[in-house]
Amino acid sequence: MNQKRHLVIFVSLVSMIAGIALFQYSGNGLNKPDIKSAQSSQLRTELPTSLKEVFLIDLHGVSHTLDSWKQPVLVINFWAPWCVPCRREVPDLIELQREFGDRIQILGLALDSAENIKSFADEYQMNYPSYLAMQNIAMYNTVFENKSGTLPFTAIIDQNRQIDFTHNGIISLQTLRQQVTKLL
């Protein structure tokens, strides 16, 4: 009986927290963004009509669109410095970027502060850029088809800027190579 009560309380608390978060992120919350201090590119609420229009905010607050990269294949990787499985796959992503050079571009979408992301990238000697995902994670999950919202998550985009492949969880270097090679 005591375990059941604890389970009910736990589920209730998790549901309440999820409801509050959903209320805040849906724009109905009381804490509205300070439009004066935010960049207009960071305040977009509509979904892009094509992947070419998807914007990424770099660690300095500058917006870039996916159309900015000329490489035929883009590998979008959702990650966070505090995510243990993410940390395990970073060396494979570094190796993939090294192997394929300018024929592909890996772009990290990181869930953390710019300072923590930069520190991690420096420590791991990441050879590909990461972008701030926190404020726009709902949009990124939708446009890159991360339906479960999991970390890590990888989407591979072809030269027509269409999603060719998605993967939830740690992705192996072998799988990355196979998926990228078939697009080149």
Backbone bond lengths (Angstrom), bond angles and torsions (degrees), N, CA, C in turn:
res aa  C-N    CA-C-N  psi(-1)  N-CA   C-N-CA  omega(-1)  CA-C   N-CA-C  phi
1 M - - - 1.452 - - 1.521 110.69 -
2 N 1.315 117.32 -43.65 1.452 121.97 -179.18 1.535 110.70 -64.06
3 Q 1.342 117.68 -38.64 1.462 121.20 178.34 1.519 110.28 -65.89
4 K 1.331 117.13 -39.56 1.464 120.43 178.66 1.519 110.86 -62.34
5 R 1.312 116.05 -43.07 1.458 120.47 -179.41 1.537 110.11 -62.77
6 H 1.338 116.56 -44.40 1.458 120.06 178.33 1.534 111.59 -62.18
7 L 1.331 115.87 -39.56 1.455 119.95 178.83 1.527 110.60 -64.12
8 V 1.319 117.55 -43.97 1.466 121.79 179.30 1.523 110.24 -62.92
9 I 1.319 117.50 -42.72 1.460 121.19 179.04 1.523 110.02 -64.29
10 F 1.322 116.98 -44.04 1.463 121.01 179.81 1.525 110.88 -61.54
11 V 1.328 117.43 -48.62 1.465 121.25 179.93 1.527 110.22 -62.01
12 S 1.304 117.52 -39.27 1.469 120.96 178.43 1.522 111.42 -63.44
13 L 1.325 116.73 -44.59 1.462 120.36 179.10 1.524 111.77 -63.57
14 V 1.329 117.03 -44.59 1.461 120.72 178.88 1.523 109.96 -61.70
15 S 1.310 117.68 -42.55 1.467 121.53 178.85 1.520 111.42 -63.49
16 M 1.327 116.33 -41.11 1.452 120.19 179.77 1.536 110.40 -64.55
17 I 1.310 116.96 -45.12 1.468 121.25 179.65 1.526 110.07 -63.22
18 A 1.322 117.32 -43.02 1.465 120.62 178.83 1.533 110.35 -63.06
19 G 1.322 116.97 -40.18 1.466 120.69 178.01 1.511 112.27 -63.39
20 I 1.314 116.38 -42.51 1.471 120.50 178.39 1.523 110.09 -64.05
21 A 1.327 117.03 -44.48 1.464 120.64 179.62 1.524 110.43 -62.59
22 L 1.326 117.27 -44.66 1.461 120.89 178.65 1.520 110.60 -61.31
23 F 1.324 117.32 -42.02 1.470 122.26 178.58 1.524 110.13 -61.28
24 Q 1.332 116.80 -44.45 1.468 120.52 -179.56 1.527 111.52 -66.63
25 Y 1.351 117.41 -45.77 1.456 120.51 -175.88 1.520 112.79 -75.86
26 S 1.313 118.23 -17.79 1.463 119.96 179.37 1.513 112.13 -80.02
27 G 1.319 118.18 -5.56 1.448 121.28 178.86 1.512 113.16 92.19
28 N 1.328 117.92 -0.33 1.460 121.50 -178.98 1.516 112.70 -93.46
29 G 1.328 115.86 -4.54 1.460 119.70 -177.38 1.515 112.35 -71.35
30 L 1.281 115.46 167.72 1.455 120.83 -178.51 1.513 112.16 -77.87
31 N 1.328 117.49 -22.82 1.466 121.02 -178.08 1.519 109.98 -91.20
32 K 1.300 117.30 83.61 1.459 122.63 178.95 1.527 109.01 -76.22
33 P 1.355 117.30 148.49 1.463 118.77 178.92 1.519 110.69 -66.41
34 D 1.321 114.94 150.66 1.456 121.52 176.10 1.523 107.39 -81.87
35 I 1.320 116.41 97.61 1.451 122.28 -173.54 1.525 111.33 -61.71
36 K 1.304 118.78 -30.42 1.456 121.44 -178.94 1.524 112.00 -64.56
37 S 1.323 117.72 -33.56 1.458 119.59 -175.02 1.522 113.20 -97.28
38 A 1.316 118.02 -11.85 1.457 120.26 -178.33 1.523 110.24 -94.33
39 Q 1.330 116.32 147.51 1.455 119.88 177.02 1.514 108.60 -74.42
40 S 1.325 117.08 146.24 1.461 120.75 -177.28 1.518 111.19 -60.42
41 S 1.338 118.98 -33.98 1.456 120.90 179.96 1.520 111.91 -66.37
42 Q 1.326 117.40 -22.91 1.456 120.85 -179.76 1.516 111.81 -87.00
43 L 1.326 118.53 -7.78 1.450 121.70 -175.78 1.518 112.89 -103.45
44 R 1.318 118.68 6.74 1.456 121.18 -179.70 1.516 109.42 -63.92
45 T 1.304 115.75 134.88 1.453 118.95 178.53 1.518 111.72 -112.79
46 E 1.338 118.55 -20.55 1.451 121.05 179.89 1.525 109.40 -82.54
47 L 1.326 115.20 154.19 1.453 119.65 178.56 1.520 109.67 -80.11
48 P 1.330 117.23 144.06 1.463 119.93 176.24 1.535 109.54 -62.16
49 T 1.327 116.99 149.20 1.460 119.98 179.94 1.523 112.05 -83.16
50 S 1.336 117.49 -17.75 1.462 121.54 173.85 1.526 108.42 -145.50
51 L 1.324 115.49 160.64 1.468 119.43 179.48 1.523 111.59 -63.80
52 K 1.325 118.13 -26.90 1.466 120.86 178.45 1.529 111.53 -60.04
53 E 1.336 116.85 -26.71 1.458 122.36 -177.21 1.532 113.33 -89.57
54 V 1.328 117.87 -7.26 1.460 120.65 -179.06 1.523 108.19 -63.30
55 F 1.321 116.32 129.41 1.456 120.86 -179.87 1.519 110.14 -103.49
56 L 1.325 114.52 146.42 1.460 122.46 177.17 1.523 106.87 -124.64
57 I 1.326 116.79 138.21 1.461 121.58 179.45 1.529 108.38 -100.91
58 D 1.336 116.19 119.23 1.459 119.18 -178.50 1.536 110.74 -76.03
59 L 1.305 116.60 178.29 1.461 121.64 -174.33 1.524 112.92 -69.67
60 H 1.329 116.95 -6.80 1.469 121.50 176.97 1.530 111.45 -105.76
61 G 1.347 116.68 3.92 1.460 121.19 178.39 1.517 114.61 87.58
62 V 1.325 117.87 9.94 1.462 121.87 -179.20 1.530 109.13 -91.79
63 S 1.321 115.91 136.79 1.460 122.72 -178.28 1.529 111.32 -89.73
64 H 1.341 115.80 138.04 1.464 123.36 176.92 1.525 106.89 -132.60
65 T 1.334 117.77 146.39 1.460 120.26 174.27 1.520 108.91 -100.26
66 L 1.332 116.61 159.31 1.460 119.46 177.56 1.522 111.15 -61.88
67 D 1.305 117.36 -23.91 1.455 121.70 177.88 1.531 111.94 -67.37
68 S 1.341 117.07 -12.52 1.465 121.54 179.80 1.526 112.43 -68.14
69 W 1.329 117.42 -24.47 1.464 120.69 -177.12 1.505 109.34 -95.25
70 K 1.317 115.34 134.36 1.468 121.84 -177.42 1.524 112.59 -97.65
71 Q 1.322 118.07 -8.45 1.453 120.23 178.64 1.534 108.95 -61.55
72 P 1.347 116.82 143.30 1.468 118.65 -177.61 1.531 114.05 -67.86
73 V 1.327 117.76 -25.53 1.461 120.63 -178.04 1.527 109.27 -125.19
74 L 1.326 115.34 131.79 1.464 121.70 174.22 1.522 108.46 -114.45
75 V 1.312 115.71 135.73 1.461 121.76 175.51 1.526 106.11 -113.38
76 I 1.320 116.01 113.35 1.464 122.07 -179.16 1.520 107.33 -98.99
77 N 1.330 116.23 122.38 1.456 120.39 -177.11 1.527 110.14 -123.18
78 F 1.336 116.63 116.88 1.459 123.18 175.28 1.521 107.32 -82.09
79 W 1.324 117.97 128.98 1.448 120.61 -177.23 1.522 110.58 -157.19
80 A 1.326 115.50 173.54 1.462 122.45 174.13 1.523 108.00 -151.78
81 P 1.337 117.15 144.92 1.463 120.05 179.03 1.529 113.40 -59.42
82 W 1.322 117.48 -28.82 1.463 121.43 -177.55 1.525 112.59 -87.67
83 C 1.326 118.05 -3.76 1.469 123.54 -177.87 1.531 109.44 -88.10
84 V 1.336 116.78 110.65 1.468 121.19 -176.11 1.526 112.18 -59.70
85 P 1.341 120.21 -47.05 1.472 118.28 177.73 1.531 112.34 -61.88
86 C 1.323 117.12 -34.09 1.478 120.61 177.36 1.517 110.05 -62.50
87 R 1.315 115.84 -43.76 1.463 121.08 -178.91 1.528 110.49 -61.46
88 R 1.343 116.27 -35.19 1.459 120.30 -178.89 1.523 112.74 -70.35
89 E 1.357 117.21 -31.06 1.460 118.67 -176.69 1.531 113.51 -89.65
90 V 1.322 118.73 -13.83 1.470 121.37 -178.95 1.534 112.09 -55.86
91 P 1.331 121.53 -44.70 1.469 119.55 178.73 1.529 113.00 -57.86
92 D 1.338 118.16 -36.23 1.464 120.60 177.69 1.528 111.31 -68.31
93 L 1.328 117.00 -37.32 1.463 120.15 177.33 1.526 110.82 -67.09
94 I 1.321 116.38 -39.30 1.470 120.94 175.93 1.532 109.69 -60.69
95 E 1.324 116.56 -45.45 1.464 121.46 179.48 1.525 111.01 -63.54
96 L 1.326 117.67 -42.53 1.467 121.13 179.14 1.526 110.73 -60.90
97 Q 1.336 117.20 -44.86 1.466 120.39 179.04 1.527 110.10 -62.82
98 R 1.332 116.59 -40.64 1.469 120.65 179.01 1.533 110.73 -64.11
99 E 1.322 117.14 -46.40 1.468 121.72 -177.03 1.525 112.88 -63.35
100 F 1.316 117.13 -42.82 1.462 120.66 -173.35 1.523 113.20 -95.53
101 G 1.314 117.02 -8.36 1.462 121.28 174.73 1.512 113.93 51.79
102 D 1.330 115.82 -129.04 1.461 119.85 -174.82 1.530 113.69 -84.75
103 R 1.331 117.90 8.25 1.467 120.18 175.75 1.521 111.79 -83.00
104 I 1.342 116.55 -17.36 1.467 121.13 176.45 1.525 108.59 -135.48
105 Q 1.313 115.60 165.85 1.454 120.33 170.80 1.515 107.78 -139.72
106 I 1.322 115.65 122.55 1.460 120.98 173.00 1.511 107.18 -88.85
107 L 1.320 115.99 135.43 1.460 122.72 178.24 1.524 107.47 -128.06
108 G 1.309 116.35 118.60 1.453 120.53 178.37 1.526 111.01 -87.41
109 L 1.315 117.11 135.94 1.466 123.00 171.37 1.519 106.08 -109.63
110 A 1.311 115.98 103.54 1.464 121.15 -169.68 1.523 112.96 -102.66
111 L 1.305 114.49 138.47 1.460 122.38 178.09 1.518 109.44 -102.97
112 D 1.315 115.75 85.33 1.460 121.93 176.74 1.521 107.02 -178.71
113 S 1.311 116.01 -176.49 1.464 120.59 179.16 1.534 109.65 -76.94
114 A 1.319 115.78 158.50 1.462 120.63 177.79 1.530 110.96 -58.38
115 E 1.331 116.62 -39.35 1.470 120.42 -179.06 1.527 111.48 -63.60
116 N 1.333 116.83 -45.09 1.467 120.18 -179.50 1.527 111.44 -67.79
117 I 1.314 116.19 -37.47 1.461 120.18 179.14 1.524 109.86 -65.38
118 K 1.314 117.06 -46.78 1.473 121.13 -179.84 1.521 111.23 -62.33
119 S 1.319 116.38 -43.49 1.461 120.59 179.14 1.529 111.08 -59.98
120 F 1.329 115.97 -45.88 1.460 120.73 178.91 1.530 110.25 -63.17
121 A 1.341 116.72 -46.62 1.468 121.22 -178.70 1.529 110.87 -60.33
122 D 1.318 117.06 -39.54 1.461 120.78 177.92 1.529 110.94 -66.78
123 E 1.322 116.05 -44.88 1.465 120.65 -179.35 1.526 111.33 -60.99
124 Y 1.337 117.50 -42.53 1.462 122.07 -177.79 1.530 112.86 -88.61
125 Q 1.331 116.84 -2.84 1.462 122.57 -177.99 1.530 111.25 53.32
126 M 1.335 114.39 49.74 1.464 120.73 -179.90 1.523 109.57 -64.44
127 N 1.319 116.34 133.10 1.463 122.60 -177.83 1.530 111.93 -103.73
128 Y 1.295 116.34 20.35 1.463 122.38 176.00 1.528 107.94 -140.68
129 P 1.335 117.29 153.22 1.466 120.14 -175.32 1.526 113.35 -80.83
130 S 1.315 114.24 154.92 1.461 120.99 172.94 1.518 108.67 -120.93
131 Y 1.301 114.90 152.29 1.460 122.54 -176.58 1.520 109.53 -127.92
132 L 1.327 115.04 155.26 1.458 121.64 -177.77 1.526 110.18 -76.54
133 A 1.314 116.93 123.10 1.460 120.89 -176.25 1.522 113.73 -107.61
134 M 1.322 117.80 -19.68 1.463 121.29 -170.22 1.528 114.24 -48.27
135 Q 1.316 117.53 -54.89 1.459 121.78 -173.50 1.531 112.20 -68.74
136 N 1.314 116.96 -25.49 1.460 121.23 -174.78 1.526 113.69 -116.99
137 I 1.321 117.46 18.51 1.460 120.43 -172.68 1.529 112.76 -61.30
138 A 1.311 118.58 -36.63 1.469 120.02 179.46 1.529 110.55 -62.37
139 M 1.322 116.61 -43.41 1.457 120.69 178.44 1.528 110.54 -65.12
140 Y 1.343 117.20 -44.61 1.459 120.39 179.73 1.531 111.23 -62.31
141 N 1.322 117.20 -43.06 1.461 120.12 178.11 1.524 110.49 -58.41
142 T 1.315 117.36 -40.04 1.459 121.25 -179.26 1.519 111.80 -70.30
143 V 1.323 117.80 -53.57 1.468 119.72 -173.58 1.527 112.90 -70.84
144 F 1.326 118.52 -28.68 1.464 120.76 178.82 1.526 112.42 -97.32
145 E 1.329 116.50 7.45 1.478 124.12 173.91 1.518 113.99 63.73
146 N 1.318 116.64 35.30 1.462 121.46 173.55 1.534 106.93 -87.30
147 K 1.316 115.67 73.19 1.469 121.81 -172.45 1.518 113.55 -62.20
148 S 1.325 116.93 -29.97 1.467 119.75 -178.62 1.528 112.05 -89.59
149 G 1.331 117.61 -13.37 1.460 121.03 -178.91 1.518 113.17 69.49
150 T 1.323 117.19 24.22 1.465 121.14 -175.28 1.526 112.35 -82.73
151 L 1.317 113.98 161.32 1.461 123.60 171.18 1.511 107.56 -125.12
152 P 1.295 118.85 141.64 1.448 126.13 -14.77 1.525 110.82 -71.83
153 F 1.311 114.72 162.07 1.470 122.49 177.66 1.520 106.56 -144.96
154 T 1.326 116.07 139.17 1.461 120.69 -178.78 1.521 109.91 -129.78
155 A 1.334 115.82 134.87 1.462 122.91 173.19 1.523 107.23 -123.83
156 I 1.319 116.31 134.62 1.461 120.85 177.85 1.523 107.73 -111.65
157 I 1.331 114.48 128.23 1.458 122.03 -173.33 1.519 109.08 -113.79
158 D 1.320 116.17 132.48 1.462 121.16 -177.09 1.531 112.36 -83.42
159 Q 1.321 116.39 -178.29 1.468 121.80 -176.08 1.525 112.91 -65.77
160 N 1.325 118.13 -20.97 1.466 121.77 176.28 1.520 111.68 -87.15
161 R 1.329 115.64 5.63 1.469 123.87 -179.00 1.529 111.10 59.58
162 Q 1.350 112.56 47.56 1.451 122.05 173.41 1.525 107.60 -120.01
163 I 1.319 116.86 145.56 1.462 120.41 178.10 1.517 108.71 -72.02
164 D 1.325 116.01 123.66 1.454 121.79 179.96 1.525 111.63 -101.52
165 F 1.339 116.79 -28.31 1.467 120.57 -171.51 1.521 109.08 -155.78
166 T 1.329 116.93 139.57 1.467 121.16 172.50 1.521 108.82 -133.01
167 H 1.327 114.56 153.57 1.469 119.71 -178.85 1.527 109.78 -149.27
168 N 1.336 116.69 125.94 1.472 122.44 173.72 1.514 108.94 -91.00
169 G 1.321 116.65 136.68 1.463 121.37 177.91 1.515 111.83 90.69
170 I 1.330 114.76 -174.68 1.466 120.28 -179.84 1.523 109.26 -62.27
171 I 1.315 115.35 133.94 1.464 120.77 177.27 1.527 107.80 -111.67
172 S 1.320 115.92 137.71 1.471 119.90 -177.65 1.525 110.90 -81.11
173 L 1.301 114.99 156.81 1.468 120.97 176.20 1.524 109.73 -61.03
174 Q 1.320 117.42 -37.73 1.468 121.44 179.40 1.533 110.80 -61.23
175 T 1.316 117.27 -45.56 1.467 121.00 178.89 1.521 110.54 -65.21
176 L 1.322 116.93 -42.92 1.462 120.37 177.71 1.526 110.69 -58.79
177 R 1.322 116.83 -47.03 1.467 120.89 179.27 1.526 111.42 -58.59
178 Q 1.337 116.52 -46.63 1.464 120.99 -179.06 1.526 111.17 -59.98
179 Q 1.316 116.37 -47.24 1.460 120.71 -176.38 1.528 111.80 -67.83
180 V 1.322 116.86 -40.49 1.464 120.82 -179.75 1.521 110.40 -70.50
181 T 1.322 117.49 -44.12 1.465 122.08 -177.96 1.516 111.65 -59.20
182 K 1.312 118.20 -40.95 1.472 119.92 -177.48 1.540 111.41 -67.49
183 L 1.332 118.09 -18.26 1.465 121.35 -179.96 1.529 113.21 -93.49
184 L 1.329 116.15 -13.86 1.478 119.50 -176.65 1.528 111.22 -92.19
